[in-house]
Amino acid sequence: MNRAPAHFASAYALLRIAADAADHWIQTDADAQAKAATDAAPVTYKAPDGSVHVFRTREGRRACARHCLTYTATQGAALIIGARVLNVRLHPAAVAAALAVSGITHYAADRRVPNGILQRLARRAGKERFFLLADHGMNGSYCLDQSWHHSWEGLAALIAITGAEDR
C-alpha cells in the first residue's frame, strides 16, 4: 500500500500548523517590527518598558534570522513529534533539507526590504497593486507572504517524506 499521500498530507499539516504558531505566537514583537529594518528605512520600536530603539540593517537582519530560527525550530519539533505520534519514520537528512528550504525561503520573504523578493514577484505577476493594498480589512502583502510560505512548505513536505516509512 502506497502511504506517500498520507505521509505528505501529515507532513504538510504539521509544517503549516507549526508555521502559524511560530509566525503569530512565538515570534517576538521586537523581531516582527525590526525584521524589515534597513539603513535607508530604519524602524523605531517602542518596547513595552517604554524604551525606544532604532533598528537599521544589521538589527533587521538579526531580527529576521532570530525569527527564522525559532520558526524553523518550531516546524522541526512539530514534524519530529508528529511523525513519532503517527508512527512514521522520517529520514533525518530529508527533514534537515525540508527545514532548510522552509527556513531560507521564509527569511527571503520576511526580510521585506523595500522592493524585496515578494514585491518584485508581485510586480512581475501584475499583482503589485494587490501587494500594496492595505484597506477594506485586507492586506495584500500579508496574503502574498502567506501564499509564498504555504507553497514552499508544500515543497518542504515533499522533501521531508523522501524515504519515509511506517514504523
Buried (B, 14 or more C-beta within 10 A) or exposed (E): EEEEEBBBEBBBBBBBBBBBBBBEEBBEEBBBBBBBBBEEBBBEBEEEEEEEBEBBBEBBBBBBBBBBEBBBBBBBEBBBEBBEEBEBEBBEEBBEBBBEBBBEBBBBBBBBBEEBBBBEBBBEEEBBEBBBBEEEEEBBBEBBBBEBBEEBBBBBBBBBBBEBEEE
